[in-house]
């Protein structure tokens, strides 16, 4: 039961930023995106990956690796699409 709960939680949290990323790529609009929030989130999910590796817990490792990927792409899009002032 614990593993199933962990897998479901990992899937939901990992995919939570996909709609935002899809919208940003489609519209190329990052005006309402906070790069600081994404950066802090990236640090957090990277730490979760390390924690998962230390515990050898694949649900933690895989779901957070996916989050690192999605949020890294989102942060990259922020710097590519932002309007320079």
Secondary structure, DSSP 8 states (H G I E B T S, - for coil): -HHHHHHHHHHHHHHTTHHHHHHHHHH---TT--HHHHHHHHHHHHHHHHHHHHHT-HHHHHHHHHHHHHHHHHHHHHHHH----
